[in-house]
Amino acid sequence: MDLGAEQHGCEHYTRRCRIRAPCCGEVFGCRHCHNQAKNSLEVDLLDRHEIPRHEISKVICSLCNKEQDVQQNCSGCGACMGKYFCEKCNFFDDDISKKQYHCDGCGICRTGGIDNFFHCEKCGCCYSNVLKDSHHCVERAMHHNCPVCFEYLFDSTMDISVLHCGHTIHLECLNEMRVHHHFSCPVCSRSACDMTDAWQKLDQEVAATPMPEFYQKKMVWILCNDCGATSSVRFHVLAQKCPGCSSYNTRETRGGPAIAACSRV
């Protein structure tokens, strides 16, 4: 049978079944529905929990309401409960346009098509083939929370961006950072994108803003967040440029300009 795809499912997936959570015994549309309900602020802190997805063993057909062992076709009415079915993840989804596939390395199902992604053993996750020979490996790069919104990245349903430094972040969070003019990695402070054009504009602004004579010979020590070099450079009120990699993503470490003390009366 191929009935009821439009009428059944939840806000996360279109499918013809619900799941019985092995942790609390309650019925939900999917694991996300369970996690949202059981981790809400209305739930006592000690009772909050997430579903162990691989331990799901019972599903309920949305067409005939028969509860049964996890399987693709209902043992009662014969309906296909999900055109995509993974018996390893106990996962159903009728929207196969997502090009779902199971990654044994990740241990979960991913979207986007198995031919378009590779699993990096060091990073411990799947990346686009575009990054296969160019990404900077960071051990278990996605096995942590997003540094902006703190959602766990490894099994997040939102798009994830891999920064030049190898750290990962939600694409939506990265775009929000850029709106507020933050262009460095929240984890390591390296530039999150190609800043060449921005550095060239800063070159022009620095050249157009001569320092007062008192500061023209003032030297400060800086640490470059991009290349890690420590240098002694001439102080400028706008920014200090790394002489090694030409980045303005630097911070003063010592030797800054003296600050006048407030007089007391």
N, C-alpha and C positions, 0 to 999 in steps of 0.2 A: 504494500500500500504506500501511496505517496500523497497523504492528505494532511491538511491542517498546518502547513508550514508557517502561514502568515498569522494564524491565531495563537500559536504556542511559542513559548520561550520566555525570556526575561529581557531586561534592558541591556544585558551583556551579550546574549547569544540567542539566535533563532534555532530552536530544536523542539523535539516532541517528547521530552522527558524532564523530570525533576530528579533531584538526588536526595537520598537520606544521608545526613551527615553522620559518620561513624563516631564522632566525638561527643555529640549531644543528642543524637537520635532524632533531630528535627528535620523537616523536609524543606528544601530550598530550590530555587530555580537553577542555581549554579554555585560554584565555590565563592565567586565574588559576592553574590547575594548573601551567602552565609557570613563571610568575613565582614561585610559592611554592617550587618545586623549585630554580630557578636562583638564588634569592636567599637560600637557607637558610644557616645558619651553617656547615654542613658543606662548602659550596662555597667554593673559593678566592676571595678578594676580587677578584682580577683577572679571574676567569671569570664573575662575577655579572652578570646582564643581564636586561632585560625584553623581551618579544616585541613587535616592531613590528606591531601588530594589522592595520593596513591593507595590510601586505605579505603576509599569509597567502594562498596561492594553491592549496594542496592540502589536501583533506580525505579521510578514510577512512570509508567507510560501516560502521557498527557491526553491520549485519545480514549483509552479504556480504563485508566487508573489502576492497572495491574502492577503490583510491586514485584520485582524480580531481580535476579542476578544481573550484573552489568553485561550487556550484549547489545549489538547494533540494532537488531530487529526484535520487536516486542513478541514475547512468547505467547501473548494472549490474542492480539488482533493482527499481528504480523507487520505493523507499521515500522518503517525505518525511522528510528529515533534521532538519527543524525547522519547526513550524507558523508560527513567526515567523522570517523570513529577511531579512537586510539585505545586499544585495550591495555596499554602500559600506563597511560595517564587516566584511564576511565573518563575520557573526554568525548563529548558529542558537539557537533556544530553543523548546521545546515548550509551555512554560507561558505561554500568551497572556493569562492572568488578570493579568499584570503590566502589561498595556496598553503594550507597548513602542512606541516611535516613534523615528525618526531625526531628529536636529536638525542641520541644515546649519550653523547658527551654531557649535554646539559641535563638530561634526565627528564625533560619536559617537551611539550609541543611548542613549536615556533610558527610564525606566519611569514609569508614572503616567497616561498618556493625553495625547495632544498638545493636547486641548481644555482641559486643566487647568493648562497651563504656558505661559509666555512666555519668549522669549530676550532677555536684557538685553545690548545691545551693549557697554555700558561695563563691566559686571561680567564679561562674556564667558562667561555660563552661563545655564542655564534656572532660573527661579524659579516658584513657585506663583502662580497668578493672584491669590491673596489679597494678595500683596506688590506687585502691579503699580503701584499709585499711592502706596505708602507706604514702600517699602524705601529705605535710604540707599545710594546707589551707591558702590562702591569698585572702582576699576579692577582687572580680572582677580581678582575677589574669591575665586574658588575655585581659582585656578591656583597654589596653594601647599599646603604640608603643614598638617595639623591642628595647631594650636598646643599640643595636649596629647599626642597619641600619635604625631604626625609622619608619619602616612600621607597620601599625596597625595590631596587632596580631589576634584579635578576628575573623576576616573573611579572614585571609591570606590563600592563596592556598599552601604555603610552609609548610614543616614539622616543628613542634614546639616541643621543649624540655622543660620539667618541671624540674627545678633544685631542689636540696635537700632542699633549703630554701623556695621553693614554688613559686618563681618568674619564669617567662617564657621568652623564647628567641627562635629565629629561630635556628633549628638544624644546618643549614649551617653556621650561624654566630657563634654558639658555637664551631663548628669545626675549624673555622677560628681563633678564640681566642686561641684554643689549639695549633694550628700551630705556633702562636707567643708567646707561653708559658704563656698564661694568664689563670689561673685556678680558678678564683674567680668570684662570681656573680657581674656583673657591677652595680647592684642596691644596694645590701647590703654588698658586699665584703666577704660573707661567701664562703667557698670552694664549687665549683660547682660540685665536684665529690668526690669519695673516694680517699683521698690522703695518705692513710696509707703507701703505698710503698715509696712515695716521702719523707714522714717524716722520715722513717727508713734510707733512704739514707742520709738525712740531719744529722741525729744522727751520722752517721759514719763520715761524713765530718767535723762536729763540733769537734768530738773526735780526729780527725786526724789533727786539726788546733788549737794548743794551742795558747792562747793569750799572748802577751808580759807581763812581770811582772807588768808594769805600769797599765794594764787594768784588771789584774786577780781578783781584789777585787772591780771592778767598778760595781755598781748596777744601773739598770734603771727600770722605770715603763713602763709596756706594757699593751695594750688592745688587747684581743684575739677577732678576727673577727668571729671566729666560735662559741665560747660559751659565749662571752660577758664579761668574767671575767677580772678584772684588777689585775695585780700582779707585785711584785718587783722581778726581776730576775737578774742573773749575765749577764753582757754585753758580747756579742760575735759579731765579725765583720760580720759573715755570716748570722745569724738569731737568734731571741730570741724565745725560746720554752715556750708555755703555760704550767705551772705546773698542771693545772686542766685537760685539755683534750688532752695534748701532741701535740697540733697543732703548726706549725710554721707560720700559717697565722695570724701574730700579727703585731702590730705597736707600736713604742715607743711613749709615751705620755709626759714624762718628765725625766730628769735625764740622758740624753745621754752624751757621752764623750765630753770633752771640745775641741773646735776647735781653733787652734792657730791663732792669729790675724796676719795679714800681717804688717810688719814693714814699717814705712815711712822714707823717706830720704829727 
